[in-house]
Amino acid sequence: LDYGTITIYPGNYDDYMEASTMARERQSSANARAKDKIPELQAFVRRFSANKSKAKQATSRLKLIDKLKPEDVKPSSRQYPWIRF
């Protein structure tokens, strides 16, 4: 149970830890790419929104900017099991 959802991973605990770490890294890298791409798209929209031949492309890039909003990568809500003797 992580982030309030249940995700089933095949394999043992080591496979689960590796897969969940990779998923977190993918999310972080996707956010970084989106943060880099958004200023480029905004510059394109500013340059070409008034140009008749590029206006459709500019509106398309505006829609893409709305879709690229990066999500916050929250720390894991997992509680690690422990055994006390």
Biopython code that builds the backbone (N, CA, C, O; Angstrom):
import numpy as np
from Bio.PDB.StructureBuilder import StructureBuilder

atoms = [
    (1, "LEU", "N", (0.860, -1.173, 0.000)),
    (1, "LEU", "CA", (0.000, 0.000, 0.000)),
    (1, "LEU", "C", (0.902, 1.229, 0.000)),
    (1, "LEU", "O", (1.579, 1.520, 0.986)),
    (2, "ASP", "N", (0.897, 1.940, -1.115)),
    (2, "ASP", "CA", (1.763, 3.103, -1.247)),
    (2, "ASP", "C", (0.986, 4.204, -1.957)),
    (2, "ASP", "O", (0.338, 3.956, -2.975)),
    (3, "TYR", "N", (1.050, 5.399, -1.429)),
    (3, "TYR", "CA", (0.317, 6.549, -1.975)),
    (3, "TYR", "C", (-1.196, 6.319, -1.979)),
    (3, "TYR", "O", (-1.910, 6.886, -2.806)),
    (4, "GLY", "N", (-1.672, 5.505, -1.075)),
    (4, "GLY", "CA", (-3.101, 5.263, -0.975)),
    (4, "GLY", "C", (-3.653, 4.305, -2.010)),
    (4, "GLY", "O", (-4.871, 4.154, -2.109)),
    (5, "THR", "N", (-2.798, 3.653, -2.784)),
    (5, "THR", "CA", (-3.250, 2.683, -3.775)),
    (5, "THR", "C", (-2.466, 1.387, -3.617)),
    (5, "THR", "O", (-1.348, 1.379, -3.102)),
    (6, "ILE", "N", (-3.059, 0.319, -4.057)),
    (6, "ILE", "CA", (-2.403, -0.980, -4.029)),
    (6, "ILE", "C", (-1.911, -1.291, -5.433)),
    (6, "ILE", "O", (-2.679, -1.265, -6.395)),
    (7, "THR", "N", (-0.631, -1.583, -5.537)),
    (7, "THR", "CA", (-0.032, -1.959, -6.807)),
    (7, "THR", "C", (0.570, -3.340, -6.645)),
    (7, "THR", "O", (1.325, -3.584, -5.704)),
    (8, "ILE", "N", (0.242, -4.240, -7.550)),
    (8, "ILE", "CA", (0.737, -5.610, -7.471)),
    (8, "ILE", "C", (1.953, -5.738, -8.369)),
    (8, "ILE", "O", (1.900, -5.423, -9.557)),
    (9, "TYR", "N", (3.051, -6.203, -7.787)),
    (9, "TYR", "CA", (4.291, -6.430, -8.515)),
    (9, "TYR", "C", (4.575, -7.923, -8.537)),
    (9, "TYR", "O", (4.455, -8.582, -7.504)),
    (10, "PRO", "N", (4.947, -8.473, -9.688)),
    (10, "PRO", "CA", (5.300, -9.894, -9.732)),
    (10, "PRO", "C", (6.676, -10.117, -9.108)),
    (10, "PRO", "O", (7.525, -9.226, -9.128)),
    (11, "GLY", "N", (6.887, -11.287, -8.567)),
    (11, "GLY", "CA", (8.195, -11.626, -8.021)),
    (11, "GLY", "C", (8.247, -11.469, -6.514)),
    (11, "GLY", "O", (7.218, -11.352, -5.848)),
    (12, "ASN", "N", (9.454, -11.467, -5.993)),
    (12, "ASN", "CA", (9.641, -11.385, -4.552)),
    (12, "ASN", "C", (9.832, -9.930, -4.109)),
    (12, "ASN", "O", (9.643, -8.998, -4.891)),
    (13, "TYR", "N", (10.209, -9.761, -2.848)),
    (13, "TYR", "CA", (10.329, -8.423, -2.277)),
    (13, "TYR", "C", (11.423, -7.611, -2.958)),
    (13, "TYR", "O", (11.261, -6.407, -3.159)),
    (14, "ASP", "N", (12.526, -8.247, -3.313)),
    (14, "ASP", "CA", (13.610, -7.532, -3.993)),
    (14, "ASP", "C", (13.152, -7.006, -5.352)),
    (14, "ASP", "O", (13.489, -5.886, -5.736)),
    (15, "ASP", "N", (12.378, -7.823, -6.078)),
    (15, "ASP", "CA", (11.839, -7.379, -7.366)),
    (15, "ASP", "C", (10.887, -6.201, -7.176)),
    (15, "ASP", "O", (10.882, -5.257, -7.966)),
    (16, "TYR", "N", (10.084, -6.271, -6.118)),
    (16, "TYR", "CA", (9.154, -5.186, -5.809)),
    (16, "TYR", "C", (9.907, -3.885, -5.520)),
    (16, "TYR", "O", (9.549, -2.826, -6.035)),
    (17, "MET", "N", (10.951, -3.973, -4.692)),
    (17, "MET", "CA", (11.714, -2.773, -4.346)),
    (17, "MET", "C", (12.376, -2.167, -5.584)),
    (17, "MET", "O", (12.395, -0.948, -5.755)),
    (18, "GLU", "N", (12.912, -3.023, -6.436)),
    (18, "GLU", "CA", (13.554, -2.540, -7.659)),
    (18, "GLU", "C", (12.537, -1.877, -8.586)),
    (18, "GLU", "O", (12.796, -0.805, -9.132)),
    (19, "ALA", "N", (11.377, -2.518, -8.764)),
    (19, "ALA", "CA", (10.349, -1.978, -9.657)),
    (19, "ALA", "C", (9.784, -0.662, -9.120)),
    (19, "ALA", "O", (9.557, 0.272, -9.890)),
    (20, "SER", "N", (9.556, -0.582, -7.818)),
    (20, "SER", "CA", (9.002, 0.655, -7.264)),
    (20, "SER", "C", (10.022, 1.793, -7.329)),
    (20, "SER", "O", (9.649, 2.946, -7.546)),
    (21, "THR", "N", (11.301, 1.478, -7.143)),
    (21, "THR", "CA", (12.345, 2.494, -7.266)),
    (21, "THR", "C", (12.441, 2.992, -8.699)),
    (21, "THR", "O", (12.575, 4.192, -8.939)),
    (22, "MET", "N", (12.373, 2.072, -9.648)),
    (22, "MET", "CA", (12.429, 2.453, -11.059)),
    (22, "MET", "C", (11.227, 3.322, -11.434)),
    (22, "MET", "O", (11.368, 4.280, -12.195)),
    (23, "ALA", "N", (10.045, 2.992, -10.903)),
    (23, "ALA", "CA", (8.851, 3.788, -11.197)),
    (23, "ALA", "C", (9.013, 5.207, -10.661)),
    (23, "ALA", "O", (8.637, 6.171, -11.328)),
    (24, "ARG", "N", (9.567, 5.336, -9.468)),
    (24, "ARG", "CA", (9.795, 6.663, -8.886)),
    (24, "ARG", "C", (10.802, 7.456, -9.725)),
    (24, "ARG", "O", (10.613, 8.650, -9.955)),
    (25, "GLU", "N", (11.867, 6.796, -10.179)),
    (25, "GLU", "CA", (12.869, 7.470, -11.008)),
    (25, "GLU", "C", (12.285, 7.899, -12.351)),
    (25, "GLU", "O", (12.598, 8.979, -12.850)),
    (26, "ARG", "N", (11.427, 7.042, -12.943)),
    (26, "ARG", "CA", (10.775, 7.404, -14.207)),
    (26, "ARG", "C", (9.904, 8.639, -14.031)),
    (26, "ARG", "O", (9.898, 9.532, -14.878)),
    (27, "GLN", "N", (9.165, 8.684, -12.919)),
    (27, "GLN", "CA", (8.294, 9.832, -12.656)),
    (27, "GLN", "C", (9.121, 11.106, -12.481)),
    (27, "GLN", "O", (8.754, 12.167, -12.985)),
    (28, "SER", "N", (10.228, 10.992, -11.770)),
    (28, "SER", "CA", (11.095, 12.158, -11.560)),
    (28, "SER", "C", (11.696, 12.649, -12.871)),
    (28, "SER", "O", (11.752, 13.854, -13.118)),
    (29, "SER", "N", (12.145, 11.720, -13.712)),
    (29, "SER", "CA", (12.740, 12.135, -14.984)),
    (29, "SER", "C", (11.684, 12.711, -15.925)),
    (29, "SER", "O", (11.969, 13.641, -16.680)),
    (30, "ALA", "N", (10.474, 12.168, -15.885)),
    (30, "ALA", "CA", (9.396, 12.722, -16.712)),
    (30, "ALA", "C", (9.070, 14.148, -16.268)),
    (30, "ALA", "O", (8.822, 15.020, -17.102)),
    (31, "ASN", "N", (9.071, 14.383, -14.959)),
    (31, "ASN", "CA", (8.836, 15.737, -14.460)),
    (31, "ASN", "C", (9.942, 16.686, -14.897)),
    (31, "ASN", "O", (9.671, 17.829, -15.266)),
    (32, "ALA", "N", (11.177, 16.221, -14.858)),
    (32, "ALA", "CA", (12.301, 17.069, -15.270)),
    (32, "ALA", "C", (12.206, 17.413, -16.755)),
    (32, "ALA", "O", (12.453, 18.553, -17.148)),
    (33, "ARG", "N", (11.847, 16.423, -17.583)),
    (33, "ARG", "CA", (11.695, 16.689, -19.014)),
    (33, "ARG", "C", (10.564, 17.680, -19.263)),
    (33, "ARG", "O", (10.685, 18.568, -20.107)),
    (34, "ALA", "N", (9.461, 17.528, -18.527)),
    (34, "ALA", "CA", (8.329, 18.441, -18.705)),
    (34, "ALA", "C", (8.716, 19.860, -18.297)),
    (34, "ALA", "O", (8.340, 20.823, -18.965)),
    (35, "LYS", "N", (9.466, 19.992, -17.202)),
    (35, "LYS", "CA", (9.883, 21.323, -16.760)),
    (35, "LYS", "C", (10.811, 21.980, -17.776)),
    (35, "LYS", "O", (10.793, 23.201, -17.933)),
    (36, "ASP", "N", (11.618, 21.183, -18.464)),
    (36, "ASP", "CA", (12.501, 21.732, -19.493)),
    (36, "ASP", "C", (11.735, 22.090, -20.761)),
    (36, "ASP", "O", (12.074, 23.062, -21.437)),
    (37, "LYS", "N", (10.714, 21.318, -21.085)),
    (37, "LYS", "CA", (9.984, 21.488, -22.338)),
    (37, "LYS", "C", (9.000, 22.661, -22.286)),
    (37, "LYS", "O", (8.782, 23.324, -23.301)),
    (38, "ILE", "N", (8.412, 22.921, -21.135)),
    (38, "ILE", "CA", (7.375, 23.951, -21.014)),
    (38, "ILE", "C", (7.878, 25.337, -21.431)),
    (38, "ILE", "O", (7.179, 26.010, -22.188)),
    (39, "PRO", "N", (9.053, 25.802, -20.978)),
    (39, "PRO", "CA", (9.501, 27.135, -21.441)),
    (39, "PRO", "C", (9.716, 27.208, -22.952)),
    (39, "PRO", "O", (9.455, 28.244, -23.564)),
    (40, "GLU", "N", (10.188, 26.122, -23.554)),
    (40, "GLU", "CA", (10.364, 26.108, -25.009)),
    (40, "GLU", "C", (9.023, 26.261, -25.716)),
    (40, "GLU", "O", (8.900, 27.018, -26.679)),
    (41, "LEU", "N", (8.024, 25.538, -25.230)),
    (41, "LEU", "CA", (6.697, 25.625, -25.842)),
    (41, "LEU", "C", (6.085, 27.005, -25.639)),
    (41, "LEU", "O", (5.442, 27.538, -26.543)),
    (42, "GLN", "N", (6.282, 27.586, -24.459)),
    (42, "GLN", "CA", (5.746, 28.921, -24.210)),
    (42, "GLN", "C", (6.403, 29.953, -25.123)),
    (42, "GLN", "O", (5.740, 30.876, -25.596)),
    (43, "ALA", "N", (7.690, 29.802, -25.370)),
    (43, "ALA", "CA", (8.377, 30.719, -26.285)),
    (43, "ALA", "C", (7.827, 30.574, -27.699)),
    (43, "ALA", "O", (7.642, 31.570, -28.398)),
    (44, "PHE", "N", (7.565, 29.341, -28.121)),
    (44, "PHE", "CA", (6.986, 29.108, -29.448)),
    (44, "PHE", "C", (5.622, 29.782, -29.556)),
    (44, "PHE", "O", (5.323, 30.433, -30.557)),
    (45, "VAL", "N", (4.804, 29.624, -28.528)),
    (45, "VAL", "CA", (3.461, 30.217, -28.546)),
    (45, "VAL", "C", (3.556, 31.736, -28.603)),
    (45, "VAL", "O", (2.814, 32.368, -29.354)),
    (46, "ARG", "N", (4.453, 32.332, -27.827)),
    (46, "ARG", "CA", (4.611, 33.793, -27.858)),
    (46, "ARG", "C", (5.036, 34.281, -29.237)),
    (46, "ARG", "O", (4.552, 35.309, -29.710)),
    (47, "ARG", "N", (5.940, 33.545, -29.882)),
    (47, "ARG", "CA", (6.442, 33.984, -31.191)),
    (47, "ARG", "C", (5.404, 33.850, -32.291)),
    (47, "ARG", "O", (5.270, 34.739, -33.131)),
    (48, "PHE", "N", (4.666, 32.739, -32.293)),
    (48, "PHE", "CA", (3.857, 32.417, -33.462)),
    (48, "PHE", "C", (2.349, 32.498, -33.256)),
    (48, "PHE", "O", (1.603, 32.136, -34.167)),
    (49, "SER", "N", (1.868, 32.954, -32.113)),
    (49, "SER", "CA", (0.417, 32.997, -31.918)),
    (49, "SER", "C", (-0.247, 34.037, -32.824)),
    (49, "SER", "O", (-1.410, 33.870, -33.193)),
    (50, "ALA", "N", (0.461, 35.094, -33.185)),
    (50, "ALA", "CA", (-0.113, 36.126, -34.055)),
    (50, "ALA", "C", (0.079, 35.808, -35.532)),
    (50, "ALA", "O", (-0.571, 36.419, -36.381)),
    (51, "ASN", "N", (0.946, 34.879, -35.850)),
    (51, "ASN", "CA", (1.223, 34.512, -37.234)),
    (51, "ASN", "C", (0.099, 33.608, -37.739)),
    (51, "ASN", "O", (-0.183, 32.570, -37.141)),
    (52, "LYS", "N", (-0.534, 33.999, -38.828)),
    (52, "LYS", "CA", (-1.697, 33.267, -39.327)),
    (52, "LYS", "C", (-1.357, 31.826, -39.693)),
    (52, "LYS", "O", (-2.132, 30.915, -39.404)),
    (53, "SER", "N", (-0.221, 31.617, -40.319)),
    (53, "SER", "CA", (0.115, 30.265, -40.775)),
    (53, "SER", "C", (0.522, 29.346, -39.619)),
    (53, "SER", "O", (0.459, 28.125, -39.762)),
    (54, "LYS", "N", (0.934, 29.901, -38.490)),
    (54, "LYS", "CA", (1.374, 29.081, -37.357)),
    (54, "LYS", "C", (0.410, 29.132, -36.175)),
    (54, "LYS", "O", (0.704, 28.557, -35.127)),
    (55, "ALA", "N", (-0.724, 29.798, -36.315)),
    (55, "ALA", "CA", (-1.643, 29.970, -35.193)),
    (55, "ALA", "C", (-2.188, 28.638, -34.692)),
    (55, "ALA", "O", (-2.328, 28.443, -33.484)),
    (56, "LYS", "N", (-2.498, 27.716, -35.608)),
    (56, "LYS", "CA", (-3.012, 26.411, -35.183)),
    (56, "LYS", "C", (-1.956, 25.638, -34.405)),
    (56, "LYS", "O", (-2.264, 24.975, -33.414)),
    (57, "GLN", "N", (-0.712, 25.727, -34.858)),
    (57, "GLN", "CA", (0.369, 25.056, -34.132)),
    (57, "GLN", "C", (0.528, 25.659, -32.740)),
    (57, "GLN", "O", (0.782, 24.943, -31.771)),
    (58, "ALA", "N", (0.378, 26.969, -32.648)),
    (58, "ALA", "CA", (0.515, 27.634, -31.355)),
    (58, "ALA", "C", (-0.584, 27.196, -30.395)),
    (58, "ALA", "O", (-0.318, 26.950, -29.219)),
    (59, "THR", "N", (-1.821, 27.097, -30.888)),
    (59, "THR", "CA", (-2.900, 26.648, -30.006)),
    (59, "THR", "C", (-2.705, 25.185, -29.623)),
    (59, "THR", "O", (-3.039, 24.785, -28.508)),
    (60, "SER", "N", (-2.172, 24.396, -30.529)),
    (60, "SER", "CA", (-1.874, 23.001, -30.214)),
    (60, "SER", "C", (-0.811, 22.905, -29.124)),
    (60, "SER", "O", (-0.908, 22.066, -28.229)),
    (61, "ARG", "N", (0.196, 23.759, -29.199)),
    (61, "ARG", "CA", (1.259, 23.757, -28.185)),
    (61, "ARG", "C", (0.719, 24.231, -26.834)),
    (61, "ARG", "O", (1.186, 23.782, -25.787)),
    (62, "LEU", "N", (-0.265, 25.138, -26.854)),
    (62, "LEU", "CA", (-0.893, 25.554, -25.597)),
    (62, "LEU", "C", (-1.581, 24.375, -24.922)),
    (62, "LEU", "O", (-1.483, 24.201, -23.707)),
    (63, "LYS", "N", (-2.275, 23.570, -25.712)),
    (63, "LYS", "CA", (-2.925, 22.381, -25.165)),
    (63, "LYS", "C", (-1.891, 21.410, -24.614)),
    (63, "LYS", "O", (-2.107, 20.785, -23.575)),
    (64, "LEU", "N", (-0.767, 21.285, -25.312)),
    (64, "LEU", "CA", (0.303, 20.399, -24.860)),
    (64, "LEU", "C", (0.898, 20.889, -23.545)),
    (64, "LEU", "O", (1.243, 20.081, -22.682)),
    (65, "ILE", "N", (1.021, 22.204, -23.383)),
    (65, "ILE", "CA", (1.529, 22.763, -22.125)),
    (65, "ILE", "C", (0.607, 22.384, -20.978)),
    (65, "ILE", "O", (1.073, 22.039, -19.893)),
    (66, "ASP", "N", (-0.708, 22.446, -21.213)),
    (66, "ASP", "CA", (-1.660, 22.073, -20.163)),
    (66, "ASP", "C", (-1.515, 20.605, -19.771)),
    (66, "ASP", "O", (-1.670, 20.254, -18.601)),
    (67, "LYS", "N", (-1.218, 19.746, -20.749)),
    (67, "LYS", "CA", (-1.072, 18.317, -20.466)),
    (67, "LYS", "C", (0.244, 17.996, -19.767)),
    (67, "LYS", "O", (0.339, 16.992, -19.061)),
    (68, "LEU", "N", (1.257, 18.836, -19.954)),
    (68, "LEU", "CA", (2.593, 18.550, -19.429)),
    (68, "LEU", "C", (2.817, 19.032, -18.003)),
    (68, "LEU", "O", (3.954, 19.008, -17.532)),
    (69, "LYS", "N", (1.807, 19.456, -17.318)),
    (69, "LYS", "CA", (2.009, 19.956, -15.962)),
    (69, "LYS", "C", (2.667, 18.863, -15.117)),
    (69, "LYS", "O", (2.100, 17.782, -14.957)),
    (70, "PRO", "N", (3.857, 19.136, -14.575)),
    (70, "PRO", "CA", (4.549, 18.108, -13.786)),
    (70, "PRO", "C", (3.835, 17.838, -12.467)),
    (70, "PRO", "O", (3.318, 18.750, -11.823)),
    (71, "GLU", "N", (3.819, 16.579, -12.084)),
    (71, "GLU", "CA", (3.207, 16.179, -10.821)),
    (71, "GLU", "C", (4.281, 16.140, -9.743)),
    (71, "GLU", "O", (5.435, 15.808, -10.016)),
    (72, "ASP", "N", (3.900, 16.475, -8.537)),
    (72, "ASP", "CA", (4.851, 16.417, -7.433)),
    (72, "ASP", "C", (5.127, 14.965, -7.079)),
    (72, "ASP", "O", (4.205, 14.156, -6.975)),
    (73, "VAL", "N", (6.393, 14.641, -6.895)),
    (73, "VAL", "CA", (6.774, 13.296, -6.476)),
    (73, "VAL", "C", (6.860, 13.328, -4.960)),
    (73, "VAL", "O", (7.829, 13.821, -4.384)),
    (74, "LYS", "N", (5.825, 12.792, -4.329)),
    (74, "LYS", "CA", (5.757, 12.806, -2.876)),
    (74, "LYS", "C", (6.632, 11.694, -2.302)),
    (74, "LYS", "O", (6.879, 10.691, -2.972)),
    (75, "PRO", "N", (7.094, 11.865, -1.081)),
    (75, "PRO", "CA", (7.806, 10.759, -0.449)),
    (75, "PRO", "C", (6.859, 9.586, -0.237)),
    (75, "PRO", "O", (5.648, 9.763, -0.103)),
    (76, "SER", "N", (7.414, 8.421, -0.209)),
    (76, "SER", "CA", (6.616, 7.210, -0.088)),
    (76, "SER", "C", (5.868, 7.181, 1.240)),
    (76, "SER", "O", (6.383, 7.623, 2.266)),
    (77, "SER", "N", (4.654, 6.657, 1.204)),
    (77, "SER", "CA", (3.864, 6.530, 2.423)),
    (77, "SER", "C", (3.973, 5.126, 3.014)),
    (77, "SER", "O", (3.211, 4.765, 3.911)),
    (78, "ARG", "N", (4.916, 4.342, 2.512)),
    (78, "ARG", "CA", (5.101, 2.980, 3.009)),
    (78, "ARG", "C", (5.597, 2.983, 4.436)),
    (78, "ARG", "O", (6.396, 3.833, 4.830)),
    (79, "GLN", "N", (5.121, 2.034, 5.198)),
    (79, "GLN", "CA", (5.636, 1.799, 6.535)),
    (79, "GLN", "C", (6.399, 0.490, 6.481)),
    (79, "GLN", "O", (5.842, -0.557, 6.151)),
    (80, "TYR", "N", (7.663, 0.560, 6.806)),
    (80, "TYR", "CA", (8.501, -0.625, 6.693)),
    (80, "TYR", "C", (8.248, -1.564, 7.863)),
    (80, "TYR", "O", (8.204, -1.132, 9.014)),
    (81, "PRO", "N", (8.081, -2.855, 7.566)),
    (81, "PRO", "CA", (7.808, -3.818, 8.638)),
    (81, "PRO", "C", (9.052, -4.056, 9.488)),
    (81, "PRO", "O", (10.179, -3.983, 9.000)),
    (82, "TRP", "N", (8.829, -4.335, 10.740)),
    (82, "TRP", "CA", (9.923, -4.690, 11.622)),
    (82, "TRP", "C", (9.413, -5.681, 12.647)),
    (82, "TRP", "O", (8.226, -5.716, 12.972)),
    (83, "ILE", "N", (10.313, -6.465, 13.136)),
    (83, "ILE", "CA", (9.964, -7.486, 14.128)),
    (83, "ILE", "C", (10.774, -7.206, 15.382)),
    (83, "ILE", "O", (11.992, -7.031, 15.333)),
    (84, "ARG", "N", (10.083, -7.170, 16.488)),
    (84, "ARG", "CA", (10.747, -6.896, 17.763)),
    (84, "ARG", "C", (10.759, -8.167, 18.592)),
    (84, "ARG", "O", (9.721, -8.803, 18.771)),
    (85, "PHE", "N", (11.922, -8.540, 19.096)),
    (85, "PHE", "CA", (12.037, -9.752, 19.920)),
    (85, "PHE", "C", (12.229, -9.389, 21.358)),
    (85, "PHE", "O", (12.347, -10.273, 22.207)),
]
sb = StructureBuilder()
sb.init_structure("model")
sb.init_model(0)
sb.init_chain("A")
sb.init_seg("    ")
for serial, (resi, resn, name, xyz) in enumerate(atoms, 1):
    if name == "N":
        sb.init_residue(resn, " ", resi, " ")
    sb.init_atom(name, np.array(xyz, "f"), 0.0, 1.0, " ", f" {name:<3s}", serial, name[0])
structure = sb.get_structure()
